[in-house]
Amino acid sequence: MAKNKEVMSVSIAPTLHIEVKNLAKRKDMKVSPCIAYIIDKYIELGFEEEPIVLGNHDGDEVLPNIVIKIPSAYKDDKEGLKAYLLEKVEEALKQLWFYQQTN
């Protein structure tokens, strides 16, 4: 039997495996495609460095996570960054409101 060269085996801790199984169940997926989905999203969102996470949901999964990508142009511009973030907060509120209305 020929081996599929496009498949990779990974090893994860049992507790993480349980979390992935629960996520896969919520997304109506099998575990392996769910792991691929997680990795794709991680790469797509550019998390080469640890993300800054604000707040604590304490297991409450009613609302989705929101990622705000900040352009490097605001690196040394505190007021510009503040205006940019306020604009993105307004967009996030609209998206969350729409999400609540449709789910």
C-alpha positions as CSV (number, residue, x, y, z in Angstrom):
1,M,0.0,0.0,0.0
2,A,1.5,3.4,-1.0
3,K,1.8,6.0,1.6
4,N,0.0,9.3,1.0
5,K,2.8,11.9,1.0
6,E,0.4,14.8,1.6
7,V,-0.5,13.6,5.1
8,M,1.4,14.5,8.3
9,S,1.0,12.8,11.7
10,V,1.1,15.0,14.7
11,S,1.2,14.2,18.4
12,I,-0.8,16.3,20.9
13,A,-1.4,16.1,24.6
14,P,-4.5,14.2,25.7
15,T,-6.1,17.3,27.2
16,L,-5.6,19.2,24.0
17,H,-7.0,16.3,22.0
18,I,-10.2,16.4,24.1
19,E,-10.5,20.2,23.4
20,V,-10.0,19.6,19.6
21,K,-12.5,16.7,19.7
22,N,-15.0,19.1,21.3
23,L,-14.3,21.8,18.8
24,A,-14.7,19.4,15.9
25,K,-18.0,18.2,17.3
26,R,-19.3,21.8,17.6
27,K,-18.1,22.5,14.0
28,D,-19.6,19.2,12.8
29,M,-16.1,18.0,11.6
30,K,-13.8,15.1,12.1
31,V,-10.8,15.7,14.3
32,S,-8.1,15.6,11.5
33,P,-9.8,18.2,9.3
34,C,-10.5,20.3,12.4
35,I,-6.7,20.3,13.2
36,A,-6.0,21.3,9.6
37,Y,-8.7,24.1,9.9
38,I,-7.1,25.4,13.2
39,I,-3.6,25.5,11.6
40,D,-4.9,27.2,8.5
41,K,-6.7,29.9,10.6
42,Y,-3.6,30.4,12.7
43,I,-1.4,30.9,9.7
44,E,-4.1,33.1,7.9
45,L,-4.4,35.4,10.9
46,G,-0.6,35.8,11.1
47,F,0.0,34.6,14.7
48,E,3.7,34.1,14.3
49,E,4.0,35.8,17.7
50,E,1.7,35.3,20.6
51,P,-1.5,37.3,20.2
52,I,-2.5,39.9,22.8
53,V,-5.8,38.6,24.3
54,L,-7.9,41.0,26.3
55,G,-10.8,39.8,28.6
56,N,-11.8,36.5,29.8
57,H,-14.8,34.5,28.5
58,D,-14.8,31.9,31.4
59,G,-16.0,29.2,29.0
60,D,-18.8,31.4,27.6
61,E,-18.8,30.8,23.9
62,V,-21.8,32.8,22.9
63,L,-19.9,35.4,20.8
64,P,-17.1,34.8,18.4
65,N,-13.6,36.0,18.9
66,I,-12.6,39.2,17.1
67,V,-9.2,39.8,15.6
68,I,-8.1,43.4,14.8
69,K,-5.0,43.6,12.6
70,I,-3.1,46.7,13.3
71,P,-1.1,48.2,10.5
72,S,2.6,49.0,11.4
73,A,2.0,52.6,10.4
74,Y,0.6,53.1,13.8
75,K,3.7,51.9,15.6
76,D,4.7,55.4,16.8
77,D,1.4,57.2,16.4
78,K,-0.6,56.8,19.6
79,E,-3.4,59.2,18.5
80,G,-3.7,57.6,15.1
81,L,-3.8,54.1,16.7
82,K,-6.5,55.3,19.1
83,A,-8.6,56.6,16.2
84,Y,-8.0,53.4,14.2
85,L,-9.0,51.2,17.1
86,L,-12.2,53.2,17.8
87,E,-13.2,52.8,14.2
88,K,-12.6,49.0,14.4
89,V,-14.5,48.8,17.6
90,E,-17.5,50.3,15.8
91,E,-17.1,47.8,13.0
92,A,-16.8,44.9,15.5
93,L,-20.0,46.1,17.3
94,K,-21.9,46.0,14.0
95,Q,-20.6,42.5,13.2
96,L,-21.4,41.2,16.7
97,W,-24.9,42.7,16.5
98,F,-25.5,41.1,13.2
99,Y,-24.1,37.8,14.5
100,Q,-26.5,37.8,17.5
101,Q,-29.4,38.6,15.2
102,T,-28.7,35.7,12.8
103,N,-27.7,33.0,15.4
